[in-house]
Amino acid sequence: MSTNMKEIEFQSASYGEWQEQAIKALKGKPFESLFTKTIENITLEPLYTQESLIEKLGEQLDKQVSTIRTLSNSTSFEIAQQIVGTNAESFFKNMEESLARGNQVITINSPTSFEWTEDVITKLAGYFSEHSFKITIQSTDDTLLSVFNKIDVSIRNDVKGYIVAPENVDLKDYPNVRTYVANTIPFHNDGANVVQELAIALAQASQLVKETQDYKAFENKFFVQFAVDTQFFTEVAKIRAFKVLWKAFASGFGNEASAVPVVVETSVRSFSKLDVYVNLLRAGNEAFSAAIGGADVITVHPHDCLTKETDQSVRIARNVSLVTKEESHVLNVLDPAGGSYFVESLTADYVKAAWALFLEIENVGGLEAYAAINAQIEEVYATRIKAVETRKHSLIGTNIYANPVDELATEENAQFAEVKRLAIPFEDLRTSFKQVGLKPAILTYGQLKNYKPRADFVQGFFATAGVVAEQTDGFQTIEEAKAWLNKTDFNYVVVAATDDDTKALIPVLLEGKKASIVLDAAGKYKEEEAAWLTAGLNGFIFAGQNIVQKLNDVVVSVKGAQQ
C-alpha cells in the first residue's frame, strides 16, 4: 500500500526535547559547549526557534522587520566597479569597457597613477554628467574635485553620486551628490568588529548632524559606507542592524528616519597574496551577504587587488556582482533574510550592543574624544590574529590547505598597503623561511597507517611557510632511525609516529644527536616534556599551536645551531 506524502505529518519537537537528545549525543560533554562566543562577545546558540525569538524580542520582532523593510531603498543594488588605469588613456578605455559590461556607478580611488590634468578632468566631467559615481579622495584639496566645476550648471540637479572624504566637501548646486559620509572602512581595516563599526557609523553621523544643525538637510546628503567581510551571517545582520539603529538615531534627533544609502565594498582584510584565487571566493561570499543584507551600492575588489589587477580579474570581480544581481534571484524579494530566527536574533544583538557603545561614545563628547576606541579595536585585531595563527579561524590557502610552492608576489597596491590583513604574518613567515635556507625532514616510524596522520599534519604545518619537507619511508627499528639521524644533512627534523613509538624513539635519538640538527616531536607529551627538553629536544608540533610563533622559533633555533 503506497503512502501519500501529503498526508504525512511530522511531530514537532520542543526545544527541551531537542536539548535532551543533544546532551545524549554529546556523550558527557556539557551542553554549554555548543554555545559559541563571537568576537563581539555575543553568544551564538546551537538552535534558534520561533518561540525563542519571540521570547527574546516580543513585539520588537515585528517592529525590527518592519523598520528594515521601510528603510530599504529597493530590492536591488547598483554595481560600483572601481576603474583603474596606468595612464589616462587606459583609464578611460577601462571605464568604457566597464560601463558597457554592466557597471552602473563609476568608482574612482584618488590619487591615481596618472595626473588629473585639465583635459582629463574635462573628459571625466562628461561621464559624471551621464552616470552615477563614487569617488574616494584623501583630502578636500584633491584635484579630482575640480571635475564639478566642469559640469554645466543646467544639469547639475540631475548629477548623482557619492564623495568619500576625510572632511565634508562643500559642493554647491549638486543636491543629489551625497557628501556627508559615515565611513567605517578605515576602522574595519584596522580590525574593528561589527559592534564597533555600527557604533562608529552612528558617532560619525552624530557629529555631522551637529555641524549641519539641520537634520533633514544632513540626511539628504548622508550615506554610510561599510566593508563587508567573509563572516556571512554576521555581515547580513550588520547591514540590517544599521537600519534599525538609524531609526533610533533619527528619533533621538526628533525626526522620522528616511532610507539612507548603504554603500559597501568587499573587505580585503581576509585577502591574501597566497593562493590568490581564494580571494575570488571570499569576494563572492562577501558580495552575496551584502546583497542579502540590503546594501544599495556594492564594489567588489578583484582577487589580485593587493598587488596589481588585470583586465581579467577586474572583469571577474564585476561579474561577481552581475551574477549576484541577475542570476541568484535573491533580490526578487524585499529583505530576503527577514524572518530567519538566527539572523533576526543576531540583528537584535548587534542593535543592542552597538547602541550601548554609541551612547558611551556620545557621553564622553563624540568619537574624537573617545580615546578608548583605538585600544579596543587593537585588542580585537590581536584576537583575530591569534585566531588565525592558531587555526581557530581558517584562511584557506594561507594558514590551512596552503600550497607550499605558491610564489609570494612582491608588488604592493598602495590603496590596500595599510590594511591590517590577517594573512600578513604567514606572508612574512614565507619570506623568513626562504632567507634562512631551512632543510627540513620528517622522520617517520612504524607502519604507514599509524604515522601518516601526523606526518600529513606536519607537512601541512610546513606548507604554511612555503616549505616541503623530505619524508622517510617509515623506519622499522629504532637503530635504523638513529643511524639515519646521525648521518643526515637535514638541519631540522620532526619525528612523526604514534605516541608509544615516539616515547620509545625520542630518548634514543637524543643520545649523541648532532648539535647542528634541530629536533622536534609531533604531538603533545606533557609527562615527558621537561625531561626531553633538558636532554636536547627543541620542542613540539601539535594542533592548536601558534603556527607563526612556532615556525619563527624554528628559524631562530636553526640559525643558532648553524653558528
N, C-alpha and C positions, 0 to 999 in steps of 0.2 A: 504494500500500500504506500503510495507516494505521499510526501508531506508538502503541503502548500506553505512555502516560506513566509507568505504574507500573514499567515495565521499564527506564526510562532512569536511568542513574547518572551523576552529575556527579563529575568528578575533583576531589579536594580539593587545594588549593594550600597549600604550606608558607609560613611567614612570610617566608622568604628569597625565594621566588618572587614573593610579593606585593610585597615591598620592591623587587625588581628592576623590576617593572612601574611601581611608584610613582615610582621615580627617573627612568624614561624619561618619564613624564607630567609631571614637574616641569621638564623641559627646561632643565637646567643649575642649577636651584636646589638647594641642599643638602637632603638627606633630613631633616636635623635641623630644617628649617623647618616640618615637620609636627608637631613636638612643641610643646606649649603649657604655660607655667608658670601655675599658678593663683595667686591672691592669698595662698594659704597656702604658696607655694613648692613645690608638689607638681607633678610633671611629668605631664601628660596625654599619652598616646601616641596615635598615629594609628590603631592597630589593637590590639584585645585578643583573644587566643585562649585556648583551654582550656590549651594547652601552656604559654603564657607565664604564665598564672595559677597553674598547678600548680608551675611552676619558681619562681615568686615566693613562694608560700605553703606549698607542700608539704603536709604533714599538717595544717598550721594551717588550711587551707581548710575541711576538714570540721568542725573544732572551731569555727571562726568561724560557719559556717552553723548548726551545732547550738546554739551559745550564743545566737544571735539568736532562734532559734525557741523555745528553752526559756525565755528571759527575756521573752517576749511574753505579755501578759495574755490577749489574744484576737485574733481576726482582724478585729474591728470597732473602732469608736471611738465615743465619746459626743460629741454635738453640744452645744457650750457657747456659745450665743449671748449676747452681752453685753446686759443690759437697761438701757435709758436712759429718761429721762423728765424733762420740765421741772418737774414737781411730783410729789408722792406719788401723786396720783390717776392721772396719765398713766403713771407708773412701774408701778403695779400692773396697769393696763389693758394695757400693753405686755407685761408678764410673762405674764398670762393668755393673750394672743394668741400669744406665743412658745411657751409650753408646749403649747398646743392644736395648733400647727402644726409640731411636730417637735423643738423644743428639749428637751434632756434634762438639762442642767446649768445651773442659774440662775447667771449670771455677772454680778458687780457690781464696778465700779471705784469706790472711795470716795476722796475726797469726791464727792458728787453736787451737783446744782444745787438740791436741797431739803434740809431739815433732817431728821435722823433723830430725830424725836420719839418719845416712848414709845409712842404709838398706832401709829406707822408700824413701829417695831421689833416690837411685839407681833403685828401683822398679818404681818410678814415671817417671824416665828418659825413661824407656821403652815405657810408654804410650805417652810421648811427642814426641817420635820418630815416632809414627804412627798416632797421632791425633793432630788436631789444639787445641790451648789452649788460655786462657786468665787468667793471674794471676795478682792479686792486692796485692801489698806489701806496708808496712809502711815506709820502708827505704831501701837504697841500700845495707845495711848490712844484710838484711833478709837471713836466712839460705836457704830459698826456692830457691834462685838464684843459689845455688851450683848445682842444677839439670843440668844446662847447661854444667857443667864440666864432667858429667857422660855420655853424649851422644857422640857416636862415631863420630870422625871427618869426616869420609867419607860420612855421611848422613846429616850433619848439613845444607847443602844448601837446603835440602828438608823440614826442620823443619819450620812450620808455626805457628805463634801465636802473642799475644799481651801482653805487660807488662805495667801495670798501676803503676806508682811510683811517689812520690813527686819530685824526681830528675831524670835526664836522666840516664838510665842504659847503661853502655858501654859494649855492648855484641858483641864481635868479632866473625867472622866466621858464623854468622847467618843472612844472607841477607834478609830472609823472616820473621824474627821476628821483629815486629814493636815496637820500644821502645820510640819513641817520641810521646807524647800524650798531647792533649789539653783536660784536664779532668775537665768538668764543674760541675760534680756531687756534690762536696763539697759546691759549691756556690748555686746550686739548693736546697740542703738540708738545707741551711741557709735561703731560701726563695726567691732567685733570680727569676726575671721574664724572659720571653723569650728573650727580647731585651738584657738584661744584660748577659744572658747565651751565646748568639751568639757573642756579643762583647768581652766577656771574652775569648771565644774559639779562636777568631782571635788574641787577645792580647797575649795569651799564645803561639800561633803558631808563631807570630812575634818574640817573644823572642827566641824561638827555632831556627828560621832561622838565626837570628843574631849570635847566639852561634855557629851554624854549618858553616856559611859563604859559604854554597853551597846549593842553593835552591833545586836542584833535588835530592841531597843526603839526604837532610832533608825530602822531600816529599815522598821518597821511604820508609822512616822509620816512617812516621807520620800516626796517626789516631786521631779521635775526639771521645770523649765519653760524651753522654748526658744521663740524667734521663728523662723519658717520663711520664708526669703527666696525670691526668684524663680529662683535657680540650681537648677534642678530636681534633677539627679542629685546635686549637692552636698548638698542638704538630705535627700534619701533616704539617702545614705551617712552623714550626720551622726547621724541618729536610730539607724541600725543600729550605727554605731560606738560610740555611748554604751552600748549593751547589752553589747558586747564589753568595753568599758572597765569597766563595772560589775562584771562577773565578776572581772576582775583586781583591782579595788578591794576587793571583798568578801574575796577571797583574801588580800589584803595585811593585812587585819584578822583573818585566821584564821577566816573564815566562808564558808559556801556561799551564793552570791548567790540572791536571790529577785527575781522580776519587780517592779520599782517603776514606778509610773505615769509615763508621759511625757506631759506636758501642754504643748500648743503653742498659739501664736497666730500668725496670719498677720502677717508683718512689714509695717510701714509705712515702712521705711527707703527703699524704692523707690517709695513712693507720691508722687504729685504733685498739686498743686492745678490743674494744667493738664491738659485733656483727661481729666477725672476718671473717665470710663467705662473707660479703660485700666486703672485701679486694680482694676476688677472682674475683668479678665482676669488681672492679677497675683495677686489673691487666690485665684482659682480654680486657678491653676498651683501656688501655694503649698500650698493645702489638699490637692490631689491628691498632691503629693510627700510631705506629712506622712502621709497615709493609707497610701501605699505603703511609707514608711519604718517604719511601725509605731507611730504616735502613738496614745495611748489617749483623749485628750481634745483636741478641736480647736475653737478660736474663730476665726471668720472675721470680720474687720473690714469694715464697709461701705465702698464705694468713695469715699464722701464724708465719711468719718470725720474727716478733717483739719479740716473746717470744722463742719458740722452734719448729722447723719444725718437721713434722712426715714423715714417708715413704709415706703416702697417700697424704699429702699436697704437697710434692715435685713432686710426680707423676702428680698430678692435674696441677701444675704450668707448668710442661714440656708439658703436653697435651694441655695447652692453646696455646703454640707455634705451636704444631703439627696440631691442628685444624685450626689455622690461616693459616698455610702454606699449608696443604693438602686438607682442605675441603672448605675454604672460596672462592677459585678461584680468589681472589683479585690479586694474584701475576701472573696471566696469562697475564697481560698487564704491559707495562712499564709506570711508573708514573700514577697510577690509579686516582689520584686527579687532574691531569693535565687538564686544560680547565674549571674547576669549577670556575664560576665567583667569588664566595665568597673566595675560597681557594687561587686562583691566586691573588686576591686583598690583602688578608691578608698576603700572602707571600711577596708581594711587599712592604707592610707597614713595615714588620719586617726587610726586607733588608735595607730599607732607614734608619730606626731608629737605627738599630744595627751598621750600617756602620758609622753613625754620632757619636755614643758613642765610637766606636773603635778608630776613629780618635782623639776624645777628650782624650782617654787614651794614645794614642801614642804621642800626643803633649806635655804631661807632663813627658814623659820618660818611659812609659810602665806601666804594671799592678801593679808592686811593688811600683811605685812612685805615682800611682793614689789612694791616701788615701781616696778619697770620696766614693769609691766603696762599702766599708763595711757599711757606713752610709746609702747609697742608698738602699742596699739590706735589711738592718734592717728596713728601712721605708716601703719597700714593704712587708716584713714579718708582720709588725704591721698592715698593711692594710688587709692582708689575715686573720690574727687572728680576727680582728674586724668584718670582713665579716662573719666569722664562728660563732662568739659569738652572732651576731645579726640575724643569719639565712639568711643573704643575700646570703651566699654560703652554700649549703647543704652538710652535711656529714651524709649520710643515716645510721641510726642505732646509731648515736652518738649525733648530735645536733637536729635531727628530726627523727621521727619514731623510737625512741630509745626503747629498751627492758629494762624495769626497773629492771628486775630480772636477767639480764645478769651479770655473775660474771666477775670482772676485774682481769685479770691474773697479777700475781706479778713478773713473770720471766722477764728477760731483756736480749735480744740478744745484746751483746756488739757491733756487727757490725753496728747496727742501733740506738744505745743508744743516740748518739749526734744529730740525725736528729731533726730539729725543726718541729715536726709534728703538724698539725692543731688540732688534737684530744686531745692533752695533757691537755689543760685547762678543758675539760669535764671529762677526766680520773681523774684528780686531784679533780674535783668537787665531784665525786662519793666517793672518799676517805674521803673528808671533811665531807660529809653528813653522812657517815657511822659512823664516830667518834663522831659526835655531838649528836646522838640519837634523831633526829628530829621526831616528831609525828604530821604529817600534816593532815588536813582535808579540804574538800571543802564544804562550806555552800551554798546549792542551795535553790532557792526560786522561787515559781511560777510553771507554767506548764513545763513539761519536754522539749517540743519542743522549749520553749523560753530560758531556761537556759543551755540546753545540749551543744550548740556550744562553749560557754565559759567554761563550766566545762571540756569538752574534751580538749580544748586548755590548760587549767591549768594542767590537768593530763599529757599531752604531755610535758609541761614545767617541771614538776616534774620528769618525766621519764628520762630526760637527766642527772639527778643527781642520778638515780637509786632508785627513791622513788615512791611508790604507795600510793596515798592519799585516806583516807576514804572519802566517799561522802554521804551526806544526801540525802533523797528521794525527797526533794523539799518542803519546808515549805509553808503553805498556808496563814499564818498570821505572822506579824512582831513579835507579842508577843511570838509565838512558837519558832521563830528563836532566839530571845533574851534569852529565857529561856534555850534553848539548849546550847547557847554560855556560859551562866553563870555557867552551871554545867559540861561542858565538861572537859576532862583532856588532850585534844589535845593542844599542845603548839604553833602550827602555823595553822591559819585558813585563807582561801581565800574565799571571797564572790563571787559567780558566779550567776549573774542574769542579766536581761535586764538593760539598762541604767536607765530607770524610776524607776524600782524596787530597784536598787542599791542606787539611790539617796534618796529613802524613807527609806531604811534599815540602811545605814551606821550611820547617826546621832543617831538613836535609839540604835544600837548595841554598840556604843562607850560610851553610858551612863552607868557608873558603870562597864565597862569591867574590868575583872581581869588583873592585871599587868603581870601575868605570860603568858598571851596569846598574841602572835604577830598576828595582824590582817591586812590583805591586801584586796584590792578590785581588781577584774578582769576588766580591761578596762581603758580608759583614761577619766579623768574628770577634765579638766583644770580650769573650773569656781569654782568647789568645792574643788580642791586640797588643797589649803592653809588652808582653814577652817578645813577640815578633818584631815590634818596632825597636826594642832595645837590641835585638840580635842583628838588626840591619835592614829590615824590611822598610821600604819607603812609605807605603800606605795601602789604601784600598780603593776599589772602584765598585760602586753599588748604585742601585736605583734610588732616586730621591736626593742624590748628592748634588751639590752645586757644581755643574759641569765646568763652567768658566773658571771658577776658583781652583778646582782640582787640576785642570789641564794647565793653567798658568803655573801652579805649584810644580807640576811635572817639568815644565820648561826650565824653571829655576833649578830644580834638582839635577836635571841632565846637564845644564851648564856647569853646575858645581862639581859634578862627577867628572867632567871633562878637563877640569883645571888641575 
